[in-house]
Amino acid sequence: MIVDAHQHFWDPARADYPWMQGHAMAPIRRAFGPSDLAPLLAENGVDASIIVQCRASLDETRDFLRIADTTPFIAGVVGWVDLRERSVGDTIARLRDLPGGKRLVGIRHQVHDESDPEWLLRDDVQRGIATVLAYGLAYDFLLRTRELPAAIATARTFPQGRFVLDHAAKPPIAEGLTREWSDRMTALAASGNVWCKISGLATEAKWDEWEASRLFPAVSHAAKCFGEDRLIFGSDWPVCLLAGSYGEIKRALDECLVRLGGGFRNKALGANARHAYRLVTTSTARKPVA
């Protein structure tokens, strides 16, 4: 069972996406939904996917759960709740009662957009994360090198929780990997409760000048830090379209994983995502889609 652990749906005509502004984002500033992704999964031998939040919105999370309820290939939803609210537990409970609510597997906030690099360490945010973990959900870290120290402290504070680092903390591939990113990744991985997605890497490189070899140093370091049991494949579709097609991204990551040897590829393409998110996968995207 191959799982794409990181993909998105959106419709800019129905909602606002602040990060999608500017001329560079024009190629992806349109609606993307299950009917767009289904043939790509089938063409690339991917059986299931996890849909991940794009904006700080409960409405979006509700929409994603409804989509998951009627879309067989969606194995899980990483949604959004306001971690700062004292009622966050009630919010999660209500989400779980919705159609598709059982597909809620994690929560995420766009931490790298916060002005405070220690936003994760706010008392109210830490209380919210504790509640998310108490409900048996994973928490996804969406951040860059700047926020990694706060993520390290958070993972250590909740050793029984499950955390997933999105996009390997967006390494500076275009500019060149830094010692700061490398060392902080090593420190985060030292907490055995964190998994790392090798997703979104092509868009951290030069969009019109990248290949698997350009991504491999970042993938290799993540592999060295997290090992073969905590590395997870994700396409970051349709954001990835800024740099390459779904197939090009999948093939590049396949090439990187094969170079790592051992069991890296097989585990990163499915087993590790199932473990990190406690997925129950009962369907396959390779079946005909009506």
N, C-alpha and C positions, 0 to 999 in steps of 0.2 A: 504494500500500500504506500504509494508515493504521495506526500502531502506538501502542497505549497502553503507554508505557514504565514505568509504575509502578502495579502492583496487587498485592494480597495474597490468600492463602488461609490459613485457620486453623480450629482446632477447640478451644475452651477446655475441652471435656470430656476432651480427650486430652493437653493440655499447659498449662503455666502461662505467662501473658503478664502480667508485672508492671505494664506500662504500661496495662493494660486494667481497672484497678481503679476503684471508685467508681461512684456512681449515674449520672453523666453518660455513662459508657461502656456502660450497659445495652443501648441499641439495637443495638450491634454485638457484644455478648458472646454469640455463637452461632456455629455452624459456617458457613463460607462456602467453597465449592469451585467447580470448573470448571462444573458444571451450573447454578450460580447466575449465573455471569458470562457464559456463552456467549450467552444470548438478549439480554443488555444490549449486548454488542459488536455483534451482528447488527442490533439496533434502531437503533444509533447509527453504523452504517457504519464500524466499526472492524474491521480484518482480523486483527490479531495483538496479543499483549501480552507484557510482561515481568513475571514474578512475582518479587517482592522479599522478602527475609528479614524476619521479624517478631520473632525472638528469637535469642539467642546460642546456637545449637544446631546441631551437625552432623547430628543426626537430622532436624531440619526441612529442612536443605539436601538430604539424601538423599531425603526424601519429595518435595520439590519437583522434583527431577530425575526421579523415577519418574513424577510427574504429567506433567511436560513430555514424557516419552517417549511417553505415550499420549494427549496432548491436542494436536491439530493446531494450535490457535491460539496456543499458547505458543511464542514465538520465542526466549525466553531466560530464564535464571534468574540473579538476583543473590543469591548465597548468603552463608553465614557460615563463617569459619574463625577459629581463635584466632591472631591475628597475632603474639602474644607467644611462641608455641612455635617452637623451632628446627626442628621437623619440619613446618612449615607447607607446604613444597614437596611432601613425601610425601603430606600430606593432600589437597592439590589434585590430585595425580596419581591418587590412589585415587578421588576424586570423579569425575574424568573417565573412569575405567574403568567406572563404573556405568551401567546403562541410563539414557539421557537425559543422560549426562555431557557430551556434546558441546554441550548447550544451556547449560552453565555459561558465562556471559559476564562476570560481575563478582562482587565481594565487597563486603560492607558490614558495618560495626559501628555500634551505636547510641552514637556518640561523645558526643552531647549528654546522655546519662545518666551519663557519667563525672564524678566530682567534680573532676578535674583538667582545667582548660581547655586545657592543653597535652598532653593524653594522646596525641594523634597524634605528638608529637615525642619520645616515649620511644624510646630506642635500640632496644629489642626490637620496638616497633610499627613503627618506620621500617624495620627489617630485614624484618619481615613484609610490609609494603607493597611493598618492593623485590622480594620473591619473587612476590607476586601479579602485579605488572607484568611480571616476567620470564617468567611463564607466559602472557603475552598477554591477561590479563584487565584489565577496567577496575576502578577502585576508586571506590565511591560514598561521598561525604561526607554523613553524616546529622548535622547540627549546627545550631546557632543562631548569632546574632551573636557570642556569647562565644567560640566556638571558631574563628571565621573566621581570625584571625591564624595559628593553627596549620595550617589548611588552606592558606593562602597560602604559608607556608614549605614545606609538603610538596609542593605543585604545582611550586614553584621548584626543589626538590631533585631532582625526577624529571621533567625537561622532556620526556623521550621517552615518559612514561607517559600513560595516558588516565584522567581523573578526571571524575566526574559529580556535580554538586551537587544533592542532593535537596531539593525543596520550596523552592528559592530561599533556602535557609538560614532557613526559617520566619520571614519578616518579620513584625514586630509590627503587623499590619493593624488589629486591633481597637483598639489603643491609639494607633496613628498611626506611620507610618514614621519612623525615626530617621536622623540624619546618620551615626551610627556604622555602622548596617547598610548604608546607601547607599555610604559610602566604602569599607568593607571588601569589598563586592560588586565595586566598581570595581577594587580592587586584585587580587582573586582572578581576575577576568576578564582582567586584563592578562597572565596566563599563558595562552597560547593553547591549552593542553592540557586545559582544563576546559570541560565543557558544563554547562548549567543546566536543570533540570527545573522548569517552571512547574506544579507539582503540589502538592496539599495546601494550597492557598491559602485556600479557603473555610473550612476549619477553623481558620485563623489569624485569620479575621474573626469577627464575632459570628454564632454559628450560626443564629440566628433572624432576622438582620437583615443580609443581604448580597445583593449583585447584582454583575453584571460590572463596573459602574462603580467599586465599592468595591475590586475586585481589580486594576483596570487600572493604578493608579500603581505597584504592585509589579511587574506584568508589564512595564510600560513601561520601568522602570529596569533590569530584568534584560535586556530587549531592547537597551537602549542600551549596556549593559556587554558583553554576549556576542555581539550581532549576530545576523543571521538564520541563520547557519550553526551556532550552538551553543545554540539554544533548543530544548527538548524538551517535548512534551506528555505528561502523565501524569495519570490520574484520581485516584490514591490510593484507589481502591475496595478494600475497603468502609469504610475510615476516613471517606471523604468523606460517607457516609450520615448522619453526625452533623449535617451542615449541609445536604445536599441529595442528590437522586437522581443516579444516574450520568448520565442525560440532562441534568439541570440543570447539573451541573459541566461536562460536555462543551460544552454550548451557551454557557456563560459564557466559557470559555476560547476557544472559536471567535470569539466577539464581540470579545474582547480582541485576538486575533491579527489579525482583519480590520482593526481600527482601526490596527494597526501599519503596514499597507500592505506593498507590495513582495512579497517571497517568503517572508515570515515564516510564514504559515499553512501553506503546503504543506511547507516544510522541517521545521517544528516537529512536524507531525503524522506524520512518518515518516522522511524521509531522514536527519535528524540523529541519531535514535535508532539507525538502521541503521549509521551511521558510527561513533558513539561506542562502541557495543557490538559492532561487526563482526557484525551479525546476518545469518544466512542464512534468509530468510523464503520458504518454499515452499508455504505453505498459507494459507487465508483463513477467518476466523471467520464470514464471511457465507454459507458453504456450510451446508447443513442439518447439524445435529448429531444423531447417532443417540442 
